[in-house]
């Protein structure tokens, strides 16, 4: 099974379709009049579809067990054709398109099974996905030519003692998103130095500044204080989201004092100084946090 532990829960919706073709008008009449010997065809098939959706991971080895929070089945009769549409919803880390297609196929198969005693010409056709929402398919476009800087705050690394890993991890993650880092620097844990560096980047119209280090509780951890004095508009939800994401994985994530906000039109994010910490923050926030640049232009959420 694919590792999805790094993903975040989002609303996932998928709708699948299956078509059942009968050979006689009398079959359609029997369905509508509920005179099929095996019972109410639509209701029985619907129940089978609901069960099939829930049982999908039991039959398909690579499918993750997920909380199914809604399943809906609709029918449409067009001449001798029965069009089945089945919609599945969940709030989880992975999509539900396979669950929707499996459910639709079982609805169709149940129709076939119930109708074959009265119609030997029943056929199942065109099981397909109609629509999916959530996850990668709904990601908004990443702004082009986003002028980006990465700052590593560390007394020891700035003195050449130790190697920067967290800043490099941020750059690696940004590269996967197609975002080029235009400035990469390592500075000591000094409030004045941090502020001077940020002001310099803002003066050169940097749009995104990511800072790693100095967000803990040691006497030299001053990054939040340095940044908060410069921020014009704090965005509390960014750090809250990252901490919540981290807390589900590392119990000590609650101790991070990271903050985020706008300095003019520059988005500044502060992150922990550990490789694991920045990995969690990047996974939790990107690429959706970049929607802030669209919102600042007056576009709707």
Order of alpha helices (4+ residues) and beta strands (2+ residues): beta-alpha-alpha-beta-beta-alpha-beta-beta-alpha-alpha-beta-alpha-beta-alpha-beta-alpha-beta-beta-alpha-alpha
